[in-house]
Amino acid sequence: MRASYLFTSESVSEGHPDKVCDRISDEIVDLFYREGPKAGIDPWAIRAACETLATTNKVVIAGETRGPKSVTNDQIESVVRSAIKDIGYEQEGFHWQKCDIEILLHPQSADIAQGVDANQPGAAKEEGAGDQGIMFGYACNETPDLMPAPIFYAHKILRLISEARHSGREKVLGPDSKSQVTVEYENGKPVRVREIVVSHQHLDEDMTSAQVRECVEPYVREALPKEWINGKTIWHINPTGKFFIGGPDGDTGLTGRKIIVDTYGGAAPHGGGAFSGKDPTKVDRSAAYAARYLAKNIVAAGLADRCTLQLAYAIGVARPLSIYIDTHGTGKVPEDKLEKAAAQVMDLTPRGIRSHLDLNRPIYARTSAYGHFGRTPDNEGGFSWEKTDLVEPFKRAV
C-alpha cells in the first residue's frame, strides 16, 4: 500500500441526466413490487428489467417485466412524471408535464425465466442466478459508514445542496449538478482535501461562477471535516463559467451509466453490471449488495481495516462459483478463513440473498442517487445491506 497519495472521486445529483434515468427505472421496479401483492402475486415471482433514455422533452422506457396486469402504461407514465417533478424539472427543454413518454416494456424472455425459476438439483424452490457475472463489495475504516472518504464526501456535498434546493432555501439552483473531491492521504489515512469541484445548474441565466460559489460553498464546508479545508485548498466552482442548460435537455441520459458513482468512486473494482431498473433476481444488483454487506461486516468486526470481496455467478446456477476476499495487508485473520466464514454466515444463493436482505420490496427508487452504499438502513427495509448484524457471526466463524 502507498503511504502518501492523492485520490479523487466524483458524485452526481439526482438531476443529472443519467440519474434521472436511474430514478425512472427504479420507480418502475418499485411500482411492480407495490402493485403485485395487491393483485395477489407472490413478490418472489415479480420480474423487472427497465432501461430508460432521456433527452430533450423525451423519455423512452424499454425492458422486460413480469407482474400484475393492473400495471398499465398510463400508471407507469404517471409514476414517471411524478419522479421527474420530484427531481425538479419544470424547464422548457425538460418538463415533467410536457415531456413525451414512450413505453416499450414486454414480458421477460422465457429462456431467461426457465433458468431463474427452475428448481435446482437437491434444493426445492432454489432459484438460479438471473445472469452470469462478477460482483464486488468493499469497505474501509476511513469514514463512520465504512466508505472511502472521497466518494463519501462527494456524495455528502450534493446531498446537502439538494436538501437546501428542495426546501426552497436555494431557489436559484437547478436539479443538475456534479461534485468531485480530491483527498490527500498521509500514512494511508485521509487528512485533507486538495481540490474541490462543484458544477451546479443555475436557473438565473446571468449568474456568474462567483455567485454560484456563494450559494454552494457553505454546503461544501458543512459536508467536509473543518480541518480538511485550508488556504491551500483549490476550488473549481462552475469552471466553464455557465451552467444554465441542464438535465436531459443539455445531455442525453441513460440508465446504468454511473456505476462508479453508485459504488465506491473507483476505490474498489467493479464487475461492470449496473443496478438501477433491475429486480433482485439479477445478481448484478442483489449480489453486489450482499458483497458490500459482507465486506462491511468484516471491517466492522475489526477483522480488517480494508476489505474487497468478489462473488461470481453463472446464469441458472444458484450457488456462487467463487468467493474471493482481499484485505490489502490489513487483515487480522487469513483471507481463506474469511472466505469460508462468509459462506457460513450468509446464504449466497439468489433466494438466500433476497430473503436475508428482504429485497422483495419497493425500496429501490431511494437508491438511485447519492450512492447505493454508505447509507443508513431505514424503517421500510431500504439499505438493509448496510446493517452490521453479522459482526458477531463473523467473529465466531473465524
Residue pairs with C-beta under 8 A, 6 or more apart in sequence:
1 188
1 328
1 329
2 185
2 188
3 185
3 186
3 187
3 188
4 184
4 185
4 186
4 187
5 184
5 185
6 182
6 183
6 184
6 185
6 194
7 148
7 150
7 182
7 183
7 185
7 266
7 267
8 150
8 180
8 181
8 182
8 183
8 195
8 266
9 148
9 150
9 151
9 154
9 180
9 181
9 260
9 264
9 265
9 266
9 267
10 154
10 178
10 179
10 180
10 181
10 197
10 260
10 261
10 265
11 151
11 154
11 155
11 157
11 158
11 178
11 179
11 180
11 261
11 265
11 370
11 371
12 18
12 19
12 158
12 177
12 178
12 179
12 258
12 261
12 369
13 19
13 158
13 161
13 162
13 175
13 176
13 177
13 178
13 369
13 370
14 20
14 23
14 87
14 162
14 175
14 368
14 369
14 370
15 87
15 88
15 89
15 174
15 175
15 176
15 177
15 201
15 246
15 247
16 176
16 177
16 178
16 247
16 253
16 258
17 54
17 176
17 247
17 248
17 250
17 251
17 252
17 253
17 254
18 253
18 254
18 255
18 256
18 257
18 258
19 253
19 258
19 368
19 369
20 52
20 54
20 84
20 87
20 89
20 247
20 248
20 253
21 51
21 52
21 53
21 54
21 253
21 254
21 255
21 257
21 276
22 52
22 255
22 256
22 258
22 262
22 276
22 277
22 368
22 369
23 83
23 87
23 276
23 365
23 368
23 369
24 50
24 52
24 54
24 59
24 61
24 80
24 83
24 84
24 255
25 50
25 51
25 52
25 61
25 63
25 255
25 276
25 277
25 368
26 276
26 277
26 364
26 365
26 367
26 368
27 79
27 80
27 82
27 83
27 365
28 48
28 50
28 61
28 63
28 65
28 76
28 79
28 80
28 105
28 277
29 48
29 50
29 277
29 278
29 279
29 362
29 364
29 365
30 362
30 363
30 364
30 365
31 71
31 75
31 76
31 79
31 362
32 46
32 48
32 65
32 67
32 68
32 71
32 279
33 43
33 46
33 279
33 360
33 361
33 362
34 362
35 67
35 68
35 70
35 71
35 75
36 42
36 43
36 45
36 46
36 67
36 68
37 43
38 68
38 70
39 67
39 68
39 69
39 70
41 67
41 68
43 360
43 361
44 351
44 354
44 360
45 66
45 67
46 66
46 67
46 279
46 360
47 64
47 65
47 66
47 67
47 108
47 113
47 116
47 279
47 281
48 63
48 64
48 65
48 66
48 67
48 277
48 278
48 279
49 63
49 64
49 65
49 108
49 277
49 278
49 279
49 282
50 61
50 62
50 63
50 65
50 105
50 255
50 277
51 61
51 62
51 63
51 254
51 255
51 256
51 277
52 59
52 60
52 61
52 253
52 254
52 255
52 277
53 59
53 60
53 62
53 252
53 253
53 254
53 255
54 60
54 94
54 247
54 248
54 252
54 253
54 254
55 248
55 249
55 252
55 253
56 93
56 94
56 248
56 249
57 93
57 94
57 95
57 98
57 99
57 100
57 249
58 99
58 100
58 102
58 248
59 80
59 84
59 99
59 100
59 101
59 102
59 248
60 102
60 104
61 76
61 80
61 101
61 102
61 103
61 104
61 105
62 104
62 105
63 104
63 105
63 106
63 277
64 105
64 106
64 107
64 108
64 109
64 112
65 71
65 105
65 106
65 107
65 108
66 107
66 108
66 113
73 103
76 103
76 105
77 101
77 103
80 101
81 96
81 97
81 99
81 101
82 96
83 365
84 94
84 96
84 99
85 96
85 97
87 175
88 165
88 166
88 174
88 175
89 95
89 96
89 175
89 247
90 96
90 97
91 174
91 246
91 247
91 249
92 249
93 245
93 247
93 248
93 249
93 250
94 247
94 248
94 249
112 130
112 131
112 315
114 316
115 128
115 129
115 130
115 315
115 316
116 127
116 128
116 129
116 130
116 281
116 316
116 350
117 127
117 128
118 128
118 316
119 125
119 126
120 126
120 127
120 128
120 317
120 318
123 318
125 351
126 318
126 349
126 351
127 281
127 318
127 349
127 350
127 351
128 315
128 316
128 317
128 318
128 350
129 281
129 283
129 287
129 313
129 314
129 315
129 316
129 317
129 318
129 350
130 281
130 282
130 283
130 284
130 315
130 350
131 273
131 282
131 283
131 284
131 313
131 315
132 313
132 314
132 315
133 271
133 272
133 273
133 283
133 284
133 312
133 313
134 271
134 272
134 310
134 311
134 312
134 313
135 271
135 273
135 283
135 284
135 287
135 288
135 290
135 291
135 310
135 311
135 312
135 313
136 263
136 268
136 269
136 270
136 271
136 288
136 291
136 308
136 309
136 310
136 311
137 268
137 288
137 290
137 291
137 292
137 293
137 294
137 295
137 296
137 307
137 308
137 309
137 310
137 311
138 148
138 263
138 264
138 267
138 268
138 292
138 295
138 306
138 307
138 308
138 309
139 146
139 147
139 292
139 295
139 296
139 298
139 299
139 300
139 306
139 307
140 146
140 147
140 148
140 267
140 299
140 305
140 306
140 307
141 299
141 305
141 306
142 148
142 149
142 152
142 189
142 190
143 149
143 152
143 374
145 152
145 374
145 375
145 386
146 296
146 299
146 300
146 374
147 264
147 371
147 373
147 374
148 264
148 265
148 267
148 268
149 183
149 190
150 181
150 182
150 183
150 190
150 265
150 267
151 261
151 264
151 265
151 266
151 267
151 371
151 374
152 374
153 181
153 183
153 193
153 223
153 224
154 179
154 180
154 181
154 265
155 179
155 370
155 371
155 374
156 223
156 224
157 179
157 181
157 198
157 216
157 219
157 220
157 223
157 224
158 177
158 178
158 179
158 370
159 370
160 219
160 222
160 223
161 170
161 173
161 177
161 198
161 200
161 216
161 219
162 177
162 369
162 370
164 170
164 173
164 219
165 171
165 173
165 175
170 215
171 203
172 202
172 203
172 204
172 207
172 215
173 200
173 201
173 202
173 203
173 212
173 215
173 216
174 200
174 201
174 202
174 203
174 246
174 247
175 201
175 246
175 247
176 200
176 201
176 243
176 246
176 247
176 250
177 198
177 199
177 200
177 201
178 197
178 198
178 199
178 200
179 196
179 197
179 198
179 199
180 195
180 196
180 197
180 198
181 193
181 195
181 196
181 197
181 224
182 193
182 194
182 195
182 196
183 190
183 192
183 193
183 194
184 190
184 191
184 192
184 193
184 194
185 191
190 228
191 228
192 227
192 228
192 229
192 230
192 233
193 224
193 228
193 229
193 233
194 232
194 233
194 234
195 233
195 234
195 236
196 220
196 229
196 233
196 234
196 235
196 236
197 236
197 237
197 239
198 212
198 216
198 220
198 236
198 237
198 238
199 237
199 238
199 239
199 240
199 243
200 212
200 215
200 216
200 237
200 238
200 243
201 243
201 244
201 246
201 247
202 211
202 212
202 238
202 243
202 244
203 244
205 242
205 244
207 242
207 244
208 241
209 237
209 238
209 239
209 241
210 237
212 237
212 238
212 243
213 235
213 237
213 238
216 237
217 235
217 237
220 229
221 229
247 253
255 274
255 276
255 277
256 274
256 275
256 276
256 277
257 274
259 270
259 272
259 273
259 274
259 275
260 266
260 270
261 371
262 274
262 275
262 276
262 371
262 372
263 270
263 288
263 371
263 372
263 373
264 270
264 373
268 308
269 308
269 310
271 284
271 288
271 310
273 282
273 283
273 284
273 285
273 288
274 284
275 284
275 285
275 288
275 367
275 372
276 364
276 367
276 368
278 284
278 285
279 285
280 286
280 289
280 350
280 353
280 354
280 359
280 360
281 350
281 354
283 311
283 313
283 350
283 353
286 350
286 353
286 354
286 357
286 359
287 311
287 313
287 320
287 348
287 350
287 353
288 372
289 353
289 357
289 359
289 372
289 385
290 311
290 346
290 348
290 353
290 356
290 357
290 385
291 309
291 310
291 311
292 372
292 373
292 385
292 386
293 346
293 357
293 385
293 386
293 387
293 390
294 309
294 342
294 345
294 346
294 390
295 307
295 308
295 309
295 325
296 385
296 386
296 388
297 345
297 388
297 389
297 390
297 391
297 394
298 304
298 307
298 309
298 325
298 327
298 338
298 342
298 394
299 305
299 306
299 307
300 388
300 391
301 390
301 391
301 392
301 394
301 395
302 332
303 327
303 331
303 332
303 333
303 338
303 394
303 395
303 398
304 327
304 328
304 330
304 331
304 332
304 338
305 327
305 328
305 330
306 327
306 328
306 330
307 325
307 326
307 327
307 328
307 331
307 338
308 325
308 326
308 327
308 328
309 323
309 324
309 325
309 342
310 322
310 323
310 324
310 325
311 320
311 322
311 323
311 348
312 320
312 321
312 322
313 320
313 321
313 350
314 321
318 349
318 350
318 351
319 348
319 349
320 348
320 349
323 339
323 342
323 343
323 348
324 339
325 335
325 338
325 339
325 342
326 335
327 335
327 338
331 338
333 398
337 398
338 394
338 398
340 397
341 394
341 397
341 398
342 348
344 393
344 397
345 390
345 393
345 394
345 397
346 352
346 353
346 356
346 390
347 353
347 355
347 356
353 359
354 360
357 384
357 385
358 381
358 384
359 384
361 380
361 381
363 380
363 381
363 382
363 383
363 384
366 378
366 382
366 383
367 375
367 382
367 383
372 383
373 385
373 386
374 386
375 382
375 383
375 386
376 383
376 386
377 383
377 384
377 386
377 387
